[in-house]
Amino acid sequence: MKKFASFVLSVLLALTFCIPAAAAEDYGVIYDETGQLGSEPLRYAGEVTLPALTERYGVDLRVDILTESDYDTVLDAAEGIYEEYEYGYGKYHSGITLTLLLTPCEDAYTMAADDWCVYLGGTDENLLYGDWLYDLTKAVEPYLSVESGMESGAWSGNMDMSAVALSQAVGAMAEFVADFFAPGDSGYEMTGGPSGQDAEEPDSTSMYYIFDISDLLPFDQWEELEQWAGDISRRHGCGVYVVLVDDYEDFGSGDVYDVTTQIYHSEQNGFGMGDGRDGIMILLSMAERDYAMFVYGKSAGYAFNEYGQEQLEESFLGDFGNDDWYGGISHYLDSCDEYLAKADAGHPVRANPLWGIGLMTFLSCLAALAVCMVLKRKMNNVRQNAQANEYIVPGGLRLADSYDRYTHTTKTRTKIEQKSSSSSSSSSSSSSCSGGGGSGRSGKF
């Protein structure tokens, strides 16, 4: 009996230790052994951004998040994994890995201050010199520093904030690599950091929420808005997107609303968050100043119904009409955050029916009062008499003869002008739309 009990206990312990490993997930070239750090930006980075940089520059880029290790240090673990799983690209097997070692803590994970590293693998001598690896480590350090994450809870048990910090670290890693390997004067210099105006421009590899294809925003403004939109999207589980293009016709067919839905549903972009791919997107086309809004998903539709969409666009459409791109996007993001927070609390933005009922009641009472005043005014010369014969005029009523005579008929005709279908709409106008599996609005700004 004791042997059987010992066997059962051993099996249970083995299953317990296997649970973290069983929960591991792969996001392309990103391996997450916790299974709790996944997000849409992280998945996009692992499946699109990092592989694209690898193909472009010939350096294997990977991220490994571990929960247990047989090595003495995290650096030894990074080196061992690199060799064991044959990381590297090209004949020199060049590669850069970001490795984190997390410690289980109840249902979450924490990370010690020195349990992460950036590792360079391969035999390419051109990468073995200079301070660039140190600079790359410093670039991702703000997002992986335990001290910096204490206020937000990152790396101290708050897995949501840890996921945000990890996504930001991977983004910083990708941006650094793109700057370092970029050819020409705009690339990274061995003796310094990113230099030149071209190094500070967003490109498609780093755009997740704010797609400034028309290059209307300075880099610092775009970066701020990109991080803001990402934070809102992750907190509410609903992607919040902005697309700025020169001409929407270059990106699809149909009107501006149709093209917006096509961009949202494009497989290569992967917009939306969660199983329902919830999200809201606005598209601005500069050629004819066309505008469209598209809302997709059950949760997004709950937060932004037809009334909510109409109210939402009032917060930013005027800014775009004045070419205030930063102000318009800021107001859009702020309003989306507010609408999503209210929806999360079970109180989405809706039209107030009491206001309409009150207005109709007031107008009805006002109309009734006017009728009563008119009737009262007509009765001012009426006086009550004491006897009935006082109401009869002298001589009474006598009809000597009566007849009807037809004289003529008058007809009046008015031509009804039909509104032309080609009449143009006024600026900063929009109307409701449907299609693409969701709903939205479109018009001019």
Residue pairs with C-beta under 8 A, 6 or more apart in sequence:
20 33
20 34
20 35
20 67
20 68
20 104
21 33
21 67
23 33
23 34
23 35
23 36
24 31
24 32
24 33
24 34
24 35
25 31
25 32
25 35
25 38
26 32
26 46
27 38
27 42
27 43
27 45
27 46
27 47
28 43
28 45
28 46
28 47
28 48
28 50
28 51
29 46
29 47
29 50
29 51
29 54
29 60
29 61
29 62
29 63
30 42
30 43
30 45
30 46
30 50
30 62
30 63
30 64
30 65
30 170
31 62
31 63
31 64
31 65
32 38
32 65
33 64
33 65
33 66
33 67
33 68
33 102
34 65
34 67
34 102
34 109
34 159
36 108
36 109
36 159
36 163
37 65
37 159
37 162
37 163
37 166
38 163
39 163
39 164
39 167
39 234
40 208
40 233
40 234
40 239
40 270
40 272
40 273
41 167
41 171
41 208
41 230
41 234
42 163
42 166
42 167
42 170
43 270
44 208
44 270
45 167
45 170
45 171
45 174
46 63
46 170
48 205
48 268
48 270
49 174
49 205
49 206
50 61
50 62
50 63
50 170
50 174
51 61
52 205
53 59
53 61
53 174
53 177
53 178
53 181
53 205
54 60
54 61
54 89
56 181
57 177
57 181
58 89
58 90
58 94
59 89
59 94
59 95
59 96
59 127
59 177
59 181
60 87
60 88
60 89
60 93
60 94
60 95
60 96
60 121
61 95
61 96
61 97
61 173
61 174
61 177
62 87
62 95
62 96
62 97
62 98
63 97
63 98
63 99
63 100
63 170
63 173
64 78
64 81
64 97
64 98
64 99
64 100
65 99
65 100
65 102
65 166
66 74
66 77
66 99
66 100
66 101
66 102
67 101
67 102
67 103
67 104
67 109
69 77
69 101
71 77
71 80
74 99
74 100
74 101
74 114
74 115
74 116
74 117
75 99
75 117
75 119
77 99
77 101
78 97
78 99
78 117
78 119
79 119
79 121
81 87
81 97
81 99
82 88
82 95
82 97
82 119
82 121
83 121
86 93
87 93
87 95
87 97
87 121
88 94
88 95
88 121
88 122
89 95
92 122
92 123
92 124
93 121
93 122
93 123
94 121
94 122
94 123
94 124
94 127
95 120
95 121
95 122
96 118
96 119
96 120
96 121
96 136
96 173
96 177
97 118
97 119
97 121
98 116
98 117
98 118
98 119
98 140
98 169
98 170
98 173
99 116
99 117
99 118
99 119
100 111
100 115
100 116
100 144
100 166
101 111
101 112
101 115
101 116
102 109
102 110
102 111
102 115
103 109
103 110
103 111
103 112
103 115
105 157
106 157
108 157
108 158
108 159
109 157
109 159
109 162
110 155
110 156
110 157
111 144
111 146
111 155
111 162
112 146
113 145
113 146
113 147
116 144
117 137
118 133
118 136
118 137
118 140
118 173
120 127
120 128
120 133
129 190
130 190
130 191
131 190
131 191
132 180
132 188
132 190
135 176
135 193
136 173
136 176
136 177
136 180
139 172
139 173
139 175
139 176
140 169
140 172
140 173
140 176
142 148
142 172
143 149
143 154
143 165
143 166
143 168
143 169
143 172
144 155
144 165
144 169
146 155
146 156
148 154
149 155
149 156
149 161
149 162
149 165
150 156
152 158
152 161
152 164
152 165
153 161
153 162
154 161
154 162
154 164
154 165
155 162
155 165
160 234
160 235
163 234
164 230
164 231
164 234
167 230
167 234
168 227
171 206
174 205
174 206
175 206
176 188
178 203
178 205
178 206
179 187
179 188
179 194
179 199
180 187
180 188
181 187
181 188
182 188
182 198
182 199
185 195
185 196
185 198
186 195
186 196
186 197
186 198
186 199
187 199
188 194
188 195
188 199
189 195
194 200
200 219
200 220
201 215
201 219
202 210
202 212
202 217
202 219
202 222
202 223
202 226
204 211
206 226
207 226
208 226
208 229
208 230
209 225
209 226
209 229
209 230
209 233
209 239
209 240
209 241
209 242
210 217
210 222
210 225
210 226
210 229
210 241
210 242
210 329
211 241
211 242
211 243
211 244
212 222
212 244
213 243
213 244
213 245
213 246
214 244
214 245
214 246
214 286
216 244
216 325
217 225
217 244
217 325
217 326
217 329
221 326
225 242
225 326
225 329
225 330
225 333
228 330
228 333
229 240
229 241
229 242
229 333
232 240
232 333
232 336
232 337
232 340
233 239
233 240
233 273
233 279
234 273
235 340
236 303
236 337
236 340
236 341
236 343
236 344
237 273
237 274
237 278
237 299
238 273
238 274
238 278
238 279
238 280
238 297
238 299
238 300
238 303
238 340
239 271
239 272
239 273
239 277
239 278
239 279
239 280
239 281
240 279
240 280
240 333
240 336
241 264
241 271
241 279
241 280
241 281
241 282
242 281
242 282
242 284
242 329
242 332
243 260
243 263
243 281
243 282
243 283
243 284
244 283
244 284
244 286
244 325
245 251
245 283
245 284
245 285
245 286
246 285
246 286
246 287
247 285
247 286
247 287
248 256
248 259
248 260
248 283
248 285
248 287
248 290
248 292
249 259
249 285
249 287
251 259
251 262
251 263
252 258
252 259
252 262
252 263
253 259
253 262
254 262
255 290
255 442
256 283
256 285
256 290
256 291
256 292
256 442
257 292
257 294
257 433
257 435
257 436
257 440
257 441
257 442
258 435
258 436
259 283
259 292
260 281
260 283
260 292
260 293
260 294
260 436
260 440
260 442
261 294
261 435
261 436
261 437
261 438
261 440
262 436
263 269
263 271
263 281
263 283
264 271
264 272
264 279
264 281
264 294
264 296
264 436
264 438
265 271
265 436
265 437
271 277
271 279
271 281
272 278
272 279
272 296
272 297
273 279
274 297
274 299
276 297
276 298
276 299
277 296
277 297
278 296
278 297
278 298
278 299
278 300
279 295
279 296
279 297
279 300
280 293
280 294
280 295
280 296
280 300
280 304
280 336
281 293
281 294
281 296
282 291
282 292
282 293
282 294
282 316
282 332
283 291
283 292
283 293
283 294
284 290
284 291
284 320
284 445
285 291
288 444
289 427
289 444
289 445
290 442
290 443
290 444
290 445
291 317
291 320
291 430
291 442
291 443
291 444
291 445
292 433
292 440
292 441
292 442
293 309
293 312
293 313
293 430
293 440
293 441
293 442
294 436
294 438
294 439
294 440
295 301
295 304
295 309
295 438
295 439
295 440
296 436
296 437
296 438
297 438
299 343
300 438
301 438
301 439
302 343
302 348
303 339
303 340
303 342
303 343
303 348
303 349
304 312
304 339
305 348
305 349
305 350
306 432
306 439
307 349
307 350
307 351
308 339
308 348
308 349
308 350
309 432
309 439
309 440
309 441
310 432
310 441
311 349
312 332
312 335
312 336
312 339
313 430
313 441
315 331
315 332
315 334
315 335
316 328
316 329
316 331
316 332
316 335
317 328
317 428
317 430
317 445
318 328
318 428
319 325
319 327
319 328
319 331
320 328
320 445
321 427
321 428
321 445
339 348
339 349
342 348
342 349
343 349
385 391
425 443
425 444
426 444
427 444
427 445
428 443
428 444
428 445
429 443
429 444
430 441
430 442
430 443
430 444
431 441
431 442
431 443
432 439
432 440
432 441
433 439
433 440
433 441
433 442
434 440
